[in-house]
Amino acid sequence: MSAPHIDVEQVELANTAFYEALEQGDFDELSSLWLAPADLGVDEEYHDPAETGVISCVHPGWPVLTGRGEVLRSYALIMAHTEYIQFFLTDVHVSVTGDTALVTCTENILSGGAPPEDGAELGPLVGQLVVATNLFQRTPDGWKLWSHHASPVLAENDEDDAEPDDTPS
């Protein structure tokens, strides 16, 4: 077992690699970051790889996705329909216990849609705030994602914070 501070650094790097693969639309790299049956020492000839060491993912507003095939398909769809995405991670906290690591963070997301038909530029950029929990498992090939759960942060309504108007009408 390695030193705790080394584990934390390695998990931080794996977490960063996950978001960089998303930003770059690199599906092969993203796929390599998720647990696979071989990472768990499971012989795929005798076990269904979709069900072995079940991974899971919850995208904001989506139902729970389980199994490697379903999870990776969701990322393929997201990458195919997102022209631009950038993550600014804040409030990143890493906790490592044995061969399991938990990362919580805030994803400050900037994304752009498809360009208008008459233009070559991206569609309007949209910002979103999401909190995420990423669970990692140590494997012989390094830390791999076991579960990703992301939930939108509801924006406060400015009108709710406004003081009542005391001026007479």
Salt bridges, closest charged atoms under 4 A:
ASP7 OD1 - ARG138 NH1 3.04
ASP39 OD1 - LYS144 NZ 3.44
ASP99 OD1 - ARG138 NE 2.65
